[in-house]
Amino acid sequence: MKVRAETRRLSKPLPNGREGATVAVEALKVGEADVPRAWLEGPGGLRLLGAAVTGSGRVTVPCPAYLIHHPSAGPFLVDTGLHPSVASKPAANMGGVIARFGRLRLDQGEDLPTQLRSRGVEAKAIRMVVMTHLHLDHASGMSEFPGATFVVAEAEWIAATTGSRPLLRGYRPNHFNYAFDYRTLSYDGDHVASYSTFGRTFDLFGDGSVRLAFTPGHTAGHQAVICRLRDHDLVIAGDAIYTLRQLDDDTALPPSPFDLHTFRRSLQELRLFHRQYPQAPILPGHDPEHRPSDARFE
């Protein structure tokens, strides 16, 4: 696999932070997929393979993205959901196999640039996108934001751009193989510190309003996003949890994380945070019972 895109390391907080800043978060559904529930919660093994082949027990899950309003840094995104072309030709962006077995859907007007425009934000005004990880259902729409800086964990970039058969690991390099401004974050570098129950976090603007938390396991370099609202925090968990049940129920864990040991460690950090701060929303990656629908948190 050859990826021509180049990166620069993010070694210190970004400018435009403001002391005491809080943010507002809008949760958006940018497409959806029909998948076997066994892909979300289950023991894996032959049952997982059987569900993939037969398509039994399917549920509809959202593909979310998030618009975050920072008072001085401006609006930015977490993930991008599905590309606008998925509304008419899913295979063109996702490839035939994924389009067929993932049963992807994107309604007209549901793509991220259109949803942003309806909120008075043009896609070209988005100067930054934080990627929880680079799996195709999160990275499909990256090409719609060529003027943005993309913040990706260094471990995730390496996993997504090296090795063979990326599609088998959830990556489609066509989604991110552009001459964009990529900033990779090493969670072993300077400015990394613990926060609350999370062992390694990075204060994105240096003002405490947005912290990136290293939550590997689902992928090698998965990261969550901790946002400071007016009265409490909010955690965009990405795919560190697919469903909210996974915060409390060991029988509901996903069947095949990239690394089970680090997945459980990241899950424990989320669980401890949930227990200590039950008032703080934790937003899961693909919960069929908790689908983002123009929800706004301030």
C-alpha positions in Angstrom: 0.0 0.0 0.0 1.5 3.3 -1.1 0.1 6.6 0.4 1.5 9.8 -1.0 0.1 12.1 1.7 2.6 13.5 4.1 2.2 14.6 7.7 3.7 17.0 10.3 3.8 16.2 14.0 1.5 18.2 16.3 3.9 19.0 19.1 2.1 21.7 21.0 -1.4 23.1 21.5 -3.0 24.9 18.6 -3.4 28.7 18.7 -6.6 30.6 19.5 -7.3 29.1 22.8 -9.1 31.2 25.4 -8.8 30.9 29.1 -11.9 29.4 30.7 -13.5 28.6 27.3 -16.3 26.2 27.0 -17.7 24.7 23.7 -21.0 23.7 22.2 -21.3 20.3 20.5 -23.8 19.4 17.8 -24.2 15.7 17.1 -25.1 14.9 13.4 -26.1 11.7 11.7 -24.2 11.6 8.4 -25.6 8.4 6.9 -26.3 5.0 8.3 -25.6 1.3 7.8 -27.6 -1.9 8.2 -25.2 -4.3 10.0 -25.7 -7.6 12.0 -26.0 -6.8 15.7 -23.4 -9.5 16.2 -20.9 -7.0 14.6 -21.6 -4.6 17.5 -22.1 -6.9 20.5 -21.2 -10.5 20.6 -18.6 -13.2 21.1 -17.3 -13.3 17.6 -16.0 -16.5 16.1 -18.4 -18.6 13.9 -21.4 -16.6 15.0 -19.8 -13.4 13.7 -18.9 -15.1 10.4 -22.4 -16.5 10.1 -24.0 -13.1 10.6 -21.8 -11.6 7.9 -22.8 -14.3 5.4 -26.5 -14.6 6.2 -27.2 -11.0 7.2 -29.2 -12.2 10.1 -30.3 -10.0 13.0 -29.5 -6.7 11.3 -29.9 -3.3 12.9 -29.7 0.2 11.6 -26.8 2.2 13.1 -25.8 5.8 12.5 -22.6 7.1 11.1 -22.0 10.2 13.2 -20.0 13.4 13.0 -19.8 16.3 15.3 -19.7 20.1 14.9 -18.0 21.8 17.7 -18.2 25.6 18.3 -15.2 27.1 20.1 -15.6 30.8 21.0 -12.2 31.9 19.6 -10.9 29.0 17.5 -14.2 28.8 15.5 -16.2 25.8 14.3 -14.4 22.5 13.7 -15.4 18.9 13.2 -14.9 15.5 14.7 -15.0 12.8 12.0 -16.8 13.3 8.6 -19.4 10.5 8.2 -20.2 9.4 4.7 -19.3 11.2 1.5 -22.1 12.9 -0.4 -21.7 10.5 -3.4 -22.9 7.6 -1.1 -26.5 9.1 -1.6 -26.5 8.0 -5.2 -23.5 5.7 -5.9 -22.2 4.1 -2.7 -19.7 1.9 -4.5 -17.9 4.9 -6.1 -16.7 6.0 -2.7 -16.8 2.9 -0.6 -16.1 0.1 -3.1 -18.5 -2.6 -4.2 -17.9 -5.0 -1.3 -18.4 -2.5 1.5 -21.4 -0.9 -0.3 -23.1 -4.2 -0.6 -22.5 -5.9 2.7 -22.5 -2.7 4.8 -25.8 -1.6 3.2 -24.8 2.1 3.5 -27.4 4.8 3.1 -27.2 8.6 2.9 -30.4 10.6 2.4 -30.4 13.6 0.1 -29.3 16.6 2.1 -27.9 14.5 4.9 -24.2 14.8 3.8 -22.0 16.9 6.1 -21.5 20.0 3.9 -25.2 20.4 3.4 -25.9 20.0 7.1 -23.3 22.5 7.9 -24.7 25.0 5.4 -28.1 24.6 7.0 -26.5 25.8 10.2 -24.8 28.8 8.6 -21.4 27.2 8.3 -19.8 26.7 4.9 -17.5 23.7 4.4 -14.7 26.0 3.5 -15.0 27.7 6.9 -14.0 24.5 8.6 -10.3 24.9 9.4 -9.8 21.7 11.5 -11.1 18.2 11.6 -10.2 15.8 14.5 -10.4 12.2 13.4 -11.2 9.6 16.1 -9.7 7.1 13.7 -9.5 6.5 9.9 -12.0 3.6 9.4 -14.0 4.2 6.2 -17.3 5.0 7.9 -15.6 7.9 9.7 -13.2 9.1 7.0 -15.4 8.7 3.9 -16.2 12.4 3.7 -12.7 13.8 4.4 -12.2 15.0 0.8 -15.0 17.6 1.3 -12.7 19.7 3.5 -9.5 20.3 1.6 -8.8 23.5 3.5 -8.8 21.9 6.9 -6.1 20.7 9.1 -6.7 17.0 10.0 -5.6 15.9 13.5 -4.9 12.2 13.7 -3.1 10.1 16.3 0.3 9.1 15.0 -0.3 5.4 15.8 -3.5 5.6 13.7 -1.8 7.2 10.7 0.9 4.5 10.7 -1.7 1.7 11.0 -3.8 3.1 8.2 -1.0 3.8 5.7 1.4 0.9 6.1 1.0 -2.9 5.7 -1.1 -4.8 3.1 -4.8 -5.3 2.6 -6.0 -2.1 4.3 -9.6 -2.8 3.6 -9.5 -6.0 5.7 -8.5 -3.7 8.6 -11.3 -1.1 7.9 -9.3 1.4 5.9 -9.8 2.7 2.4 -6.7 4.8 1.6 -8.6 6.7 -1.2 -10.4 8.5 1.6 -7.3 10.2 3.0 -4.6 10.0 0.3 -4.7 13.7 -0.5 -2.2 16.5 -0.1 -4.0 17.9 2.9 -2.5 19.4 6.1 -2.2 16.3 8.3 -1.0 16.8 11.9 -0.1 13.6 13.7 -0.2 13.5 17.5 2.2 11.2 19.5 0.7 10.4 22.9 4.2 9.7 24.1 5.3 13.3 23.4 5.4 16.5 25.3 2.2 18.2 26.4 0.6 14.8 27.1 -0.9 14.4 30.6 -3.6 12.6 32.4 -7.0 14.1 32.8 -9.6 12.7 35.2 -9.7 8.9 34.5 -7.9 9.1 31.2 -4.2 8.2 31.3 -3.0 10.1 28.2 -4.6 13.3 26.9 -3.6 16.3 24.9 -5.1 19.8 25.5 -5.9 20.8 21.9 -6.0 24.5 22.3 -4.2 24.8 25.6 -7.3 26.2 27.4 -8.9 23.0 28.7 -11.9 23.3 26.4 -11.1 20.3 24.2 -8.9 17.4 25.1 -8.0 14.4 22.9 -7.7 11.2 24.8 -5.7 8.2 23.6 -8.2 5.3 23.6 -6.6 2.5 21.5 -8.0 -0.9 21.0 -10.7 -0.6 18.4 -7.8 0.5 16.2 -4.1 1.1 17.0 -4.5 4.8 17.3 -8.1 5.5 18.2 -8.7 8.8 20.2 -11.7 10.1 22.0 -12.6 13.8 22.4 -13.4 15.4 25.8 -15.3 18.7 25.5 -15.9 21.1 28.4 -19.4 22.4 28.4 -20.8 25.1 30.7 -21.6 22.7 33.6 -19.9 19.5 32.9 -17.8 17.6 30.3 -18.9 15.6 27.3 -17.0 12.7 25.8 -17.2 11.8 22.1 -16.2 8.2 22.5 -16.0 7.3 18.8 -15.7 3.6 18.4 -14.1 3.0 21.8 -17.7 1.9 22.5 -20.2 1.1 19.8 -23.2 1.2 22.2 -23.9 2.7 25.6 -24.6 -0.8 27.0 -20.9 -1.5 26.7 -20.2 1.0 29.5 -21.9 -1.4 32.0 -22.3 -4.9 30.4 -19.3 -7.2 29.7 -21.6 -9.5 27.7 -22.2 -6.6 25.2 -18.6 -6.1 24.2 -17.7 -5.9 20.5 -16.5 -9.2 19.0 -13.3 -8.3 17.3 -11.3 -5.2 18.4 -7.9 -4.6 16.9 -6.3 -5.3 20.3 -8.4 -6.7 23.0 -6.0 -5.7 25.8 -5.8 -2.0 25.0 -9.5 -2.0 24.1 -10.3 -3.2 27.6 -8.0 -0.6 29.1 -9.6 2.2 27.2 -13.0 0.9 28.1 -12.1 0.9 31.7 -11.1 4.6 31.5 -14.5 5.4 30.0 -16.3 3.3 32.6 -14.6 5.0 35.5 -15.3 8.4 34.0 -19.0 7.4 33.6 -19.2 6.3 37.2 -17.5 9.4 38.6 -19.4 11.8 36.4 -22.8 10.3 35.5 -24.0 13.8 34.4 -21.4 13.9 31.6 -22.8 12.6 28.3 -20.7 9.9 26.6 -21.6 9.6 22.9 -21.0 6.1 21.4 -20.0 5.3 17.9 -22.8 3.3 16.4 -25.7 2.7 18.9 -29.0 1.8 17.1 -30.9 3.0 20.2 -29.1 6.3 20.6 -28.9 7.9 17.2 -27.8 11.5 16.8 -30.6 13.7 15.6 -29.7 17.3 15.7 -28.8 17.0 19.3 -26.9 20.1 20.8 -25.0 20.1 24.0 -23.8 23.4 25.6 
